[in-house]
Amino acid sequence: MSRDLNPATPYRGAEAIEGAIARGVDLDGTPIPNSQLELYRTVMELEAGRPRSGVTKTLRDRIVRIGCKHFPPRELNRLLQDAEFVPLTPQETDFFYPNHANSPQKSSL
């Protein structure tokens, strides 16, 4: 079974994005402008040289950044705490859930 119908995107998720960037072609097959690729590579090179504060902090940051797209804040908080991470800060809630009082339920784990 094929992972994707478009041969330009043989993977899904982050693998598809990284592969498309490496090829300089968007997921729909259109070329990515060189100026955008150059800026991306410059920023990624700078990021590669930045000192790290720890893997668990990065792990939590990624969970929050991506998890907010899939879980309402109360549920993401529960999941973070169940995994022994600190819960969402008020600043994270305000940033990732600007309309959290009105946001629909996204999941029901």
N, C-alpha and C positions, 0 to 999 in steps of 0.2 A: 504494500500500500504506500502510495506517495505521501510525503509529509505535507506537501503544498502543491497546488496546481501550477504555479508560476516557477519555471526552472531558475529564474533569477533569485528566488528566495527558497533555498532548499531546507531551511530550518524555520522554526517559529520562535517568537520571543526575542530575547537579547541576542541569540545566535543569528537570527535573521537580520537584525539591525547591524550588528558588527560585520557580517558578511556583505551586506549591501554597501556599507561605508567603505569597506576594503575594495570593493569593485567600482565604487563611485557611481552606483546606480540605485535609485530609490526602489522600494518594494514593488511599485507598479511598473518598473522597468525604465522610467525616465531618468536621464542623466542628472546627477547632483552637480550643481555649478562648482567649478574649481575653487572659487573664492570661499564658498561655504566649507568645502573639504579642507582647505588650507587653514581656515580659522579653527575648525574642529581639531585638526592635528596639532596646532599651536597650543590650544587650551589643554588638550590631553597630554601633551609633552610637559607642560607646566604642572599639571595635576600629578603626573608620574613622579615628579621631583619633590612634591610636597611631603613634609614629615607626617607620619600617621600617628594617631592617638590610640589606636587599638582596634582589633578586629571586631570585638563585641559591640563597640560603639558604631562602627560602620554597619555591622549586621543589623542593629536596631534601627539605624537611620534608613537603611534600605527597606526594612519591613514597614516602617512608618510611611515612607514616601510612596511605596507601591501599595501597601495595605489599605491606605486611605481611599484608593480607587475601587476597592472591593468590599470594604466593611464600613458600617457606620461607626462613629467615634466610640460609642459605648462598647460595642463588640470588639473593636480593635484594642481598646484599653484592657478588656478582659483577657484577650489573647496575649497581649504583651505581659500582663501580670502573671498569667498562667505559665508563661515561658520564663518567668523570673527576670523580666525587663522592667524598667521604670515605666509607669503609665505615660500617656501623652501629657505634655505640658500645656498650659493654657495657650501659650504662643503657637505650639504645633496645631492645636485644635483650631485656633483662629485662622491660621495660615492654610491648613489642608482641608478644613471644613468651614469655609466662610459663611455658609448658610446652614450650619449644622442643625439648627432648630427646625428647619424646614426640609432637610434632606430625606429622601426616601430610603427605606431599608434596602440594602444591597445584597445581603447574605443572611443566612440564618443557620450558622453552625451549631 
